[in-house]
Amino acid sequence: MDAIEALKTRRSCRSYKPQPIKDEELQTIIDCGLNAPNGMNTQLAKIIVVQDIDKIKKLSAMNAKIMGKENVDPFYGAPVCCMIVVPEDPGYGNGAESFKLNPVKDGSLIIGAMQTAAWALGIGSCWINRCKEMLELPEGKEIMQQLGLENYVGVGCCILGYPDNNPSQKKIKEGRIIKY
Ligand SMILES: Cc1cc2nc3c(=O)[nH]c(=O)nc-3n(C[C@H](O)[C@H](O)[C@H](O)COP(=O)(O)O)c2cc1C
């Protein structure tokens, strides 16, 4: 699938086969994320890759806790969860708000690139929210401490896996192109 087709047809996947994705496919998806544009090419964002199913279940329960729900799986049974994290304080900039926002923008572009790359390989993905809040829970702080990432904050979770069904389609809303 070429880049244009992948960008135009990618859809969020919310139902996954349980089997893990192949190492080389996962590596390609991660490489595409790492190659995303980023402010001033600081490359400060990191990708925490989780493939251990017990750890994914624990993260999913933390995510559900933030939603105030029990017995739901916000990760839809995906066998891979990547958490994209960025430094709380990037340590650069001249005080302008736009500089301070760069890390979150950088992390978002990583997730977008990973999702499109995954789709091009026939792999489903979905951005799952509440990553920041999850990692701020006591159990989230413990994970970040174990990883030596105490000063990082979550941007988003990117779940990945082989789709169990065709993701639902969406209609692009009218009126979103404004010519000036
Ligand atoms: C910032 C952001 C947060 C999102 N959070 C969630 C989420 O928590 N759970 C979920 O199922 N989908 C989530 N999504 C996926 C969106 O619902 C999805 O991208 C949107 O409905 C458009 O559909 P498409 O991705 O299939 O084009 C999120 C997407 C973005 C960009």
The ligand as an SDF file (V2000), in Angstrom:
LIG
                    3D

 31 33  0  0  0  0  0  0  0  0999 V2000
   -6.1330   12.5070   20.7680 C   0  0  0  0  0  0  0  0  0  0  0  0
   -6.9270   11.2660   20.4590 C   0  0  0  0  0  0  0  0  0  0  0  0
   -7.4840   10.5450   21.4940 C   0  0  0  0  0  0  0  0  0  0  0  0
   -8.2170    9.3800   21.2180 C   0  0  0  0  0  0  0  0  0  0  0  0
   -8.6580    8.6060   22.2590 N   0  0  0  0  0  0  0  0  0  0  0  0
   -9.3310    7.4680   22.0010 C   0  0  0  0  0  0  0  0  0  0  0  0
   -9.7050    6.5790   23.0500 C   0  0  0  0  0  0  0  0  0  0  0  0
   -9.4190    6.8050   24.2190 O   0  0  0  0  0  0  0  0  0  0  0  0
  -10.3910    5.4640   22.7280 N   0  0  0  0  0  0  0  0  0  0  0  0
  -10.7160    5.1560   21.4410 C   0  0  0  0  0  0  0  0  0  0  0  0
  -11.3450    4.1180   21.2140 O   0  0  0  0  0  0  0  0  0  0  0  0
  -10.3430    5.9490   20.4200 N   0  0  0  0  0  0  0  0  0  0  0  0
   -9.6430    7.0820   20.6600 C   0  0  0  0  0  0  0  0  0  0  0  0
   -9.2040    7.8610   19.6240 N   0  0  0  0  0  0  0  0  0  0  0  0
   -9.5220    7.4940   18.2430 C   0  0  0  0  0  0  0  0  0  0  0  0
  -10.5730    8.4220   17.6500 C   0  0  0  0  0  0  0  0  0  0  0  0
  -11.8340    8.1510   18.2210 O   0  0  0  0  0  0  0  0  0  0  0  0
  -10.6110    8.2500   16.1220 C   0  0  0  0  0  0  0  0  0  0  0  0
   -9.3640    8.6360   15.5900 O   0  0  0  0  0  0  0  0  0  0  0  0
  -11.7130    9.0700   15.4790 C   0  0  0  0  0  0  0  0  0  0  0  0
  -12.9930    8.5770   15.8370 O   0  0  0  0  0  0  0  0  0  0  0  0
  -11.6090    9.0880   13.9640 C   0  0  0  0  0  0  0  0  0  0  0  0
  -11.7010    7.7770   13.4380 O   0  0  0  0  0  0  0  0  0  0  0  0
  -10.5300    7.0920   12.6010 P   0  0  0  0  0  0  0  0  0  0  0  0
   -9.2870    7.0820   13.4440 O   0  0  0  0  0  0  0  0  0  0  0  0
  -11.0470    5.7170   12.3160 O   0  0  0  0  0  0  0  0  0  0  0  0
  -10.3110    7.8850   11.3590 O   0  0  0  0  0  0  0  0  0  0  0  0
   -8.4450    8.9920   19.8720 C   0  0  0  0  0  0  0  0  0  0  0  0
   -7.8480    9.7150   18.8400 C   0  0  0  0  0  0  0  0  0  0  0  0
   -7.0820   10.8240   19.1320 C   0  0  0  0  0  0  0  0  0  0  0  0
   -6.3980   11.5360   17.9960 C   0  0  0  0  0  0  0  0  0  0  0  0
  1  2  1  0
  2  3  1  0
  2 30  2  0
  3  4  2  0
  4  5  1  0
  4 28  1  0
  5  6  2  0
  6  7  1  0
  6 13  1  0
  7  8  2  0
  7  9  1  0
  9 10  1  0
 10 11  2  0
 10 12  1  0
 12 13  2  0
 13 14  1  0
 14 15  1  0
 14 28  1  0
 15 16  1  0
 16 17  1  0
 16 18  1  0
 18 19  1  0
 18 20  1  0
 20 21  1  0
 20 22  1  0
 22 23  1  0
 23 24  1  0
 24 25  2  0
 24 26  1  0
 24 27  1  0
 28 29  2  0
 29 30  1  0
 30 31  1  0
M  END
$$$$
